[in-house]
Amino acid sequence: MDPITLISIIKGGLILGALYALMATGLSLVWTTLGIFNFAHGAFIALGAYVAWQFSSADALGWPMLPAVLLTCAVMFLVGVILHFLLVKPFERRSDVVLIAVITTLAGSTILENGLLLIWGPRSKQIEPLTRGEVDLAGLHLTTAEILLLVLVLAILLGIGMFLRYSRPGRSMRAVSQNREAAQLLGLDVPKLYAIAFGLSALTAGLAGIFLGTIRFMHPAMGSEPLMKALVVVIFGGVARFSSPIYAAFIIGLLEAFSTYIFGVYWAPAVLFVTMIVVLLVKPEGLFGKYQRTL
């Protein structure tokens, strides 16, 4: 393997890792705060891509990309809050809420995907690149869109981390994720914090969908594969800290890039799942998780 090929594989792995980190962050946010797995996360990814296309495409409204992305973020946050109140909140106090949430979010995912198909049709679409241009560094070909994608994703993740660490709602969400009963005794509005977590999760999924829509063709079921990869990342890295899925995402992205080059595109997912299983056998709490003794 020559150096140019090696650097190209690493570049592809970093781009995949950035996208996976954005997807997994929203998924782990709901997982840690509400204690449930949101199967509608993949549909959120597709919905964000289609809403951004509707606002920005010359075949639709044709707005500039920046206001289109900002309005898409607002729409996705609102959709996340609404779906939380429809799919999760009515069952929060039931002992089998985890199982019910699986059923309701799966149903929500199906409804959203069919809604996308009904509104925008089955024909593939694509969002215009965030920027145009190319850069050659010592024989390595880079597009300015790839560079901008990496920078934006890292900035978004940093912003979410700062929100969770320093803002009052963010600290409250962390408190709820650690002990819901104690948070309620302290007077925190837990249902409101759950809704914010669901809204932020939908927002990050929508942003991931926008980035995916600029490099791949869009279709209503485009979120299914990213949902599976985000699940692998969250399980692989654990959710002990906010940064755990992010580190795991870049490891998975690089592993997928090298596996695709060595074994081919069809065997790469198998390599990821085998790696995840091995990690869980050795460290069930995830690669960056913390062991907790239970009864």
C-alpha positions as CSV (number, residue, x, y, z in Angstrom):
1,M,0.0,0.0,0.0
2,D,1.6,3.3,-1.1
3,P,1.5,6.4,1.1
4,I,-1.1,8.2,-1.1
5,T,-3.5,5.3,-0.8
6,L,-3.0,5.0,2.9
7,I,-3.7,8.7,3.4
8,S,-6.8,8.5,1.1
9,I,-8.1,5.6,3.3
10,I,-7.5,7.6,6.4
11,K,-9.2,10.6,4.9
12,G,-12.3,8.5,4.0
13,G,-12.3,7.0,7.5
14,L,-12.2,10.4,9.2
15,I,-15.1,11.6,7.1
16,L,-17.1,8.5,7.9
17,G,-16.2,8.9,11.6
18,A,-17.3,12.5,11.7
19,L,-20.7,11.5,10.3
20,Y,-21.1,8.5,12.6
21,A,-20.1,10.7,15.6
22,L,-22.9,13.2,14.7
23,M,-25.4,10.3,14.4
24,A,-24.3,8.5,17.5
25,T,-24.3,11.6,19.7
26,G,-28.0,12.2,19.2
27,L,-28.7,8.5,19.7
28,S,-26.7,8.3,22.9
29,L,-28.3,11.5,24.2
30,V,-31.7,9.9,24.2
31,W,-30.3,6.6,25.4
32,T,-28.6,8.1,28.5
33,T,-31.3,10.7,29.4
34,L,-34.5,8.7,28.8
35,G,-33.1,5.2,29.1
36,I,-34.6,4.1,25.8
37,F,-33.4,3.3,22.3
38,N,-35.0,5.5,19.6
39,F,-35.6,3.5,16.4
40,A,-37.0,6.6,14.7
41,H,-33.4,8.1,14.7
42,G,-32.8,6.8,11.2
43,A,-36.0,8.4,9.9
44,F,-34.9,11.7,11.5
45,I,-31.8,11.5,9.4
46,A,-33.8,11.1,6.2
47,L,-36.3,13.8,7.2
48,G,-33.6,16.3,7.9
49,A,-32.1,15.7,4.4
50,Y,-35.4,16.1,2.7
51,V,-36.4,19.2,4.6
52,A,-33.1,20.8,3.7
53,W,-33.5,19.8,0.1
54,Q,-37.0,21.4,0.1
55,F,-35.6,24.7,1.4
56,S,-32.4,24.8,-0.6
57,S,-32.9,23.0,-4.0
58,A,-33.5,25.0,-7.1
59,D,-36.3,22.6,-7.9
60,A,-38.1,23.6,-4.7
61,L,-37.9,26.9,-2.7
62,G,-34.3,27.6,-3.8
63,W,-33.2,29.4,-0.6
64,P,-29.5,30.0,0.2
65,M,-27.9,27.1,2.1
66,L,-27.3,28.8,5.4
67,P,-30.9,29.9,6.1
68,A,-32.1,26.5,4.8
69,V,-29.9,24.6,7.2
70,L,-30.8,26.9,10.2
71,L,-34.5,26.5,9.4
72,T,-34.1,22.7,9.0
73,C,-32.5,22.6,12.5
74,A,-35.5,24.4,13.9
75,V,-37.9,22.1,12.2
76,M,-36.1,19.0,13.3
77,F,-36.0,20.1,16.9
78,L,-39.7,20.8,16.8
79,V,-40.4,17.4,15.2
80,G,-38.3,15.7,17.9
81,V,-40.2,17.4,20.7
82,I,-43.6,16.6,19.1
83,L,-42.7,12.9,18.6
84,H,-41.5,12.7,22.2
85,F,-44.9,13.8,23.4
86,L,-46.6,11.4,21.0
87,L,-44.5,8.3,21.2
88,V,-42.7,8.3,24.6
89,K,-44.3,10.6,27.2
90,P,-47.7,8.7,27.4
91,F,-45.8,5.6,28.5
92,E,-43.0,7.1,30.7
93,R,-44.4,5.8,34.0
94,R,-45.0,2.2,32.8
95,S,-42.6,-0.5,34.0
96,D,-42.3,-1.8,30.5
97,V,-41.5,1.6,28.9
98,V,-38.3,0.3,27.2
99,L,-40.2,-2.3,25.3
100,I,-43.1,0.0,24.5
101,A,-40.6,2.7,23.3
102,V,-39.1,0.2,20.9
103,I,-42.6,-0.5,19.4
104,T,-43.7,3.2,19.3
105,T,-40.5,4.5,17.8
106,L,-40.4,1.7,15.2
107,A,-44.0,2.7,14.3
108,G,-42.9,6.4,14.2
109,S,-40.0,5.5,11.9
110,T,-42.3,3.6,9.5
111,I,-44.8,6.5,9.4
112,L,-42.1,9.1,8.8
113,E,-40.5,7.0,6.0
114,N,-43.9,6.5,4.3
115,G,-44.6,10.2,4.7
116,L,-41.4,11.1,3.0
117,L,-42.3,8.7,0.1
118,L,-45.8,10.2,-0.1
119,I,-44.6,13.8,-0.1
120,W,-41.4,13.7,-2.1
121,G,-41.8,10.5,-4.1
122,P,-39.4,7.6,-4.7
123,R,-37.1,9.5,-7.1
124,S,-33.6,10.0,-5.7
125,K,-32.5,13.5,-4.9
126,Q,-29.3,15.2,-3.7
127,I,-28.5,18.4,-1.9
128,E,-26.1,20.8,-3.5
129,P,-22.5,20.6,-1.9
130,L,-21.9,23.0,0.9
131,T,-19.0,24.5,-1.1
132,R,-17.2,23.8,-4.3
133,G,-13.5,23.6,-4.9
134,E,-10.6,21.2,-4.7
135,V,-7.3,21.1,-2.9
136,D,-4.2,19.0,-3.7
137,L,-1.8,18.4,-0.9
138,A,1.3,16.4,-2.0
139,G,-0.7,14.2,-4.3
140,L,-3.7,13.9,-2.0
141,H,-7.0,15.1,-3.5
142,L,-9.4,16.9,-1.1
143,T,-12.5,18.8,-1.8
144,T,-13.3,21.9,0.1
145,A,-16.7,20.3,0.9
146,E,-15.0,17.5,2.7
147,I,-12.8,19.9,4.7
148,L,-15.8,22.0,5.6
149,L,-17.8,18.9,6.6
150,L,-15.1,17.8,9.1
151,V,-14.8,21.3,10.5
152,L,-18.5,21.8,10.9
153,V,-19.1,18.4,12.5
154,L,-16.3,19.0,15.1
155,A,-17.7,22.5,15.8
156,I,-21.3,21.1,16.3
157,L,-20.0,18.4,18.6
158,L,-18.0,20.9,20.6
159,G,-21.1,23.1,20.8
160,I,-23.3,20.3,22.1
161,G,-20.6,19.3,24.6
162,M,-20.4,22.9,25.9
163,F,-24.2,23.1,26.1
164,L,-24.3,19.9,28.2
165,R,-21.4,21.0,30.4
166,Y,-22.0,24.6,31.1
167,S,-25.7,25.5,30.3
168,R,-28.4,25.1,33.0
169,P,-30.6,22.8,30.8
170,G,-27.5,20.8,29.8
171,R,-26.4,20.3,33.4
172,S,-30.0,19.4,34.3
173,M,-30.2,16.8,31.6
174,R,-27.0,15.2,32.9
175,A,-28.4,15.2,36.4
176,V,-31.6,13.4,35.1
177,S,-29.5,10.8,33.3
178,Q,-27.7,10.0,36.5
179,N,-30.7,9.8,38.8
180,R,-34.2,10.8,37.7
181,E,-35.8,10.5,41.2
182,A,-33.1,12.8,42.8
183,A,-33.5,15.3,40.0
184,Q,-37.3,15.4,40.6
185,L,-36.8,15.9,44.3
186,L,-34.5,18.9,43.4
187,G,-37.4,20.4,41.4
188,L,-36.2,19.8,37.9
189,D,-38.8,19.6,35.2
190,V,-38.0,16.1,34.0
191,P,-40.6,15.8,31.2
192,K,-39.4,19.1,29.8
193,L,-35.8,17.9,29.9
194,Y,-36.8,14.7,28.2
195,A,-38.4,16.7,25.4
196,I,-35.3,18.8,25.0
197,A,-33.1,15.7,24.8
198,F,-35.4,14.2,22.1
199,G,-35.4,17.5,20.2
200,L,-31.6,17.8,20.3
201,S,-31.3,14.2,19.1
202,A,-33.6,14.9,16.1
203,L,-31.6,18.1,15.4
204,T,-28.3,16.3,15.3
205,A,-29.8,13.5,13.2
206,G,-31.1,16.1,10.8
207,L,-27.7,17.7,10.4
208,A,-26.2,14.3,9.7
209,G,-28.9,13.8,7.1
210,I,-28.0,17.1,5.5
211,F,-24.3,16.2,5.3
212,L,-25.2,12.7,3.9
213,G,-27.5,14.3,1.3
214,T,-24.6,16.4,0.0
215,I,-22.4,13.4,-0.8
216,R,-25.0,10.6,-1.5
217,F,-28.3,10.3,-3.3
218,M,-31.3,10.6,-1.0
219,H,-34.2,8.2,-0.6
220,P,-36.9,7.8,2.1
221,A,-35.1,4.8,3.7
222,M,-31.7,6.4,3.6
223,G,-31.5,6.5,7.4
224,S,-31.7,2.7,8.0
225,E,-28.0,2.0,7.4
226,P,-26.8,5.1,9.4
227,L,-29.0,4.0,12.3
228,M,-27.3,0.6,12.3
229,K,-23.9,2.2,12.2
230,A,-24.8,4.6,15.0
231,L,-26.0,1.7,17.1
232,V,-22.7,-0.1,16.6
233,V,-20.8,3.1,17.6
234,V,-22.8,3.6,20.8
235,I,-22.5,-0.1,21.9
236,F,-18.8,-0.2,20.8
237,G,-17.8,2.9,22.7
238,G,-20.2,2.9,25.6
239,V,-22.0,6.0,27.0
240,A,-20.0,6.6,30.2
241,R,-19.1,10.1,28.9
242,F,-20.3,12.4,26.2
243,S,-17.0,11.9,24.3
244,S,-17.2,8.1,24.4
245,P,-19.4,7.7,21.2
246,I,-17.3,10.3,19.4
247,Y,-14.0,8.5,20.0
248,A,-15.7,5.2,19.0
249,A,-17.2,6.8,15.9
250,F,-13.8,7.7,14.5
251,I,-12.4,4.3,15.3
252,I,-15.3,2.6,13.5
253,G,-15.0,5.0,10.6
254,L,-11.3,4.2,10.1
255,L,-12.0,0.5,10.6
256,E,-14.7,0.5,8.0
257,A,-12.5,2.4,5.5
258,F,-9.6,-0.1,5.9
259,S,-12.0,-3.1,5.9
260,T,-13.5,-1.8,2.7
261,Y,-10.1,-1.5,1.0
262,I,-8.9,-4.9,2.3
263,F,-12.0,-7.1,2.2
264,G,-14.4,-5.3,-0.1
265,V,-17.5,-3.3,0.5
266,Y,-19.7,-6.3,1.2
267,W,-17.5,-7.7,4.0
268,A,-16.9,-4.4,5.8
269,P,-20.1,-4.5,7.9
270,A,-19.3,-8.0,9.0
271,V,-15.9,-6.8,10.2
272,L,-17.5,-4.1,12.2
273,F,-20.0,-6.4,13.9
274,V,-17.3,-9.0,14.7
275,T,-15.2,-6.2,16.2
276,M,-18.1,-5.0,18.3
277,I,-18.8,-8.5,19.6
278,V,-15.2,-9.1,20.5
279,V,-15.1,-5.8,22.4
280,L,-18.3,-6.6,24.3
281,L,-17.0,-10.0,25.2
282,V,-13.9,-8.4,26.7
283,K,-15.5,-5.2,28.0
284,P,-19.3,-5.4,28.1
285,E,-19.7,-1.8,29.1
286,G,-18.1,-0.6,25.9
287,L,-14.5,0.3,25.0
288,F,-14.7,3.7,26.8
289,G,-17.4,2.7,29.3
290,K,-17.0,2.4,33.0
291,Y,-17.8,-0.8,34.9
292,Q,-20.6,-0.6,37.4
293,R,-21.4,-3.3,39.9
294,T,-25.0,-4.3,40.0
295,L,-27.0,-6.5,42.4
